[in-house]
Amino acid sequence: MPIEILMPALSPTMEEGTLAKWLVKEGDEVASGDLLAEIETDKATMEFEAVDEGTIGKILVTEGTENVAVNSPIAILLTDGESAEDLASAPATAPETINGGDTNKVVSSTAASDTPAPAPTAPMSADGARIFASPLARRIAADKGIDLALITGSGPRGRIVKADVEGTTASAPAVQVKPVPSGAASAPAAALASGPATDTVLHMYEDRETEEIALDGMRKTIAARLTEAKQSIPHFYLRRDIRLDALLSFRAQLNGQLEKRGVKLSVNDFIIKACAVALQQVPEANAVWASDRILRLKPSDVAVAVAIEGGLFTPVIRDSDTKSLSTLSAEMKDLAARARDRKLAPHEYQGGSFAISNLGMFGIDNFDAVINPPHGAILAVGAGAKKPVVGEGGQIEVATVMSVTLSVDHRVIDGALGAQLLQAIVDNLENPMAMLA
């Protein structure tokens, strides 16, 4: 029987994608690991690999089709001994597309009736987590009575493929998953639907000249995640002013020595390093919220917000505490450049326990940043400016001062612990040589 090739979930948060480009055509033979298509997610464009071998019998989704739901069929694969005649036994439904929060299924001309068939149901583990498996692997497992939750996949991103189930015998009954009620709304859909109804807003401005801007995948994800963050995370805020004179002097000295190597350190590089070291100095604050527990990280994985056209990325610099300033600088430049081109892989913008958002370069004095779940905190960085301050001897002097605000998840970090973390960041930036010792 022909195998459906489904729209893959290329990241844990992906619910839909755009089929940007097919790398194969109907009639092409493919093997496991061959590239099939380029898929645009809400964050990046990624290549999609085949997990089964066979011949591309029919392409169901044309290039450029947007809002194709995850786990919807996008092509039909013919296996050994099958021909085009076997396509008649393949499901007749075209893939689900999601548009404006409504799910509409389009039926192909070969459908026997006008009633859309339900999309294939992805197998689930006992705790409700989705199990990624190829259609052929699912069929073999069903024939043998094998519970896919007990199998470790060897395919791309841990997907269960044919070889994983062929030599396995049934050891436990398959997990029965209760269907989700049709009226249940997903978290992103609920977040997008918050606020006045669309018709109400349109009516309010019907006598004014307006331009409607459709939400792309990235903007939908930002809306959903930040709405969720502000509604569910108990934020509190800690504010400090930081004197930058010692840091600026030290930076100028280092840049003079590194000029021959083509390295130029930014203040942001020092901020990343200061936060990474502070997470090691206050390890209890190097933690994330995991619904029913707190996960405390050993390394300092620091995310840094990067503004791109139409949205925002937060690439993560792993093991930031162990890297030199020049390495941090080079890695940050590379991640930022690829973020703007939407070429980051999911593992490069997921994870971390702490984030930095720097709007000082835009002249913002101070602001409060929204925590990016599951992070425990985020540091909002304002501009450095010359201000009159009271020196140690009580005299008035001019200093370069930068205002920062630490937004903290109170479920993960209490007030006193947050104050310790912010104090460590301040100390590291005001004494940069000691930070690198």
Stockholm file with secondary structure:
# STOCKHOLM 1.0

chainA/1-437         MPIEILMPALSPTMEEGTLAKWLVKEGDEVASGDLLAEIETDKATMEFEAVDEGTIGKILVTEGTENVAVNSPIAILLTDGESAEDLASAPATAPETINGGDTNKVVSSTAASDTPAPAPTAPMSADGARIFASPLARRIAADKGIDLALITGSGPRGRIVKADVEGTTASAPAVQVKPVPSGAASAPAAALASGPATDTVLHMYEDRETEEIALDGMRKTIAARLTEAKQSIPHFYLRRDIRLDALLSFRAQLNGQLEKRGVKLSVNDFIIKACAVALQQVPEANAVWASDRILRLKPSDVAVAVAIEGGLFTPVIRDSDTKSLSTLSAEMKDLAARARDRKLAPHEYQGGSFAISNLGMFGIDNFDAVINPPHGAILAVGAGAKKPVVGEGGQIEVATVMSVTLSVDHRVIDGALGAQLLQAIVDNLENPMAMLA
#=GR chainA/1-437 SS CCEEEECCCCSTTCCEEEEEEESSCTTCEECTTCEEEEEECSSCEEEEECSSCEEEEEECSCTTEEEEETTCEEEEEECTTCCGGGGGGSCCEEEEEEETTEEEEEECTTCSSSSCCCCCCCCBCTTSCBCCBCHHHHHHHHHHTCCGGGCCCCSGGGCBCHHHHHTCCCCSCCCCCCCCCTTCCCHHHHHHHCSSCHHHHHHHTTTSCCCCCCCCHHHHHHHHHHHHHHHHSCEEEEEEEEECHHHHHHHHHHHHHHGGGTCCCCHHHHHHHHHHHHHHHSGGGSEEECSSSEEECSSCCEEECEEETTEEECCEETTGGGSCHHHHHHHHHHHHHHHHTTCCCHHHHSCCSEEEEECGGGTCCCCCCCCCTTBSEEEEEEEEEEEEEECTTSCEEEEEEEEEEEEEETTTSCHHHHHHHHHHHHHHHHSHHHHTC
#=GC SS_cons         CCEEEECCCCSTTCCEEEEEEESSCTTCEECTTCEEEEEECSSCEEEEECSSCEEEEEECSCTTEEEEETTCEEEEEECTTCCGGGGGGSCCEEEEEEETTEEEEEECTTCSSSSCCCCCCCCBCTTSCBCCBCHHHHHHHHHHTCCGGGCCCCSGGGCBCHHHHHTCCCCSCCCCCCCCCTTCCCHHHHHHHCSSCHHHHHHHTTTSCCCCCCCCHHHHHHHHHHHHHHHHSCEEEEEEEEECHHHHHHHHHHHHHHGGGTCCCCHHHHHHHHHHHHHHHSGGGSEEECSSSEEECSSCCEEECEEETTEEECCEETTGGGSCHHHHHHHHHHHHHHHHTTCCCHHHHSCCSEEEEECGGGTCCCCCCCCCTTBSEEEEEEEEEEEEEECTTSCEEEEEEEEEEEEEETTTSCHHHHHHHHHHHHHHHHSHHHHTC
//
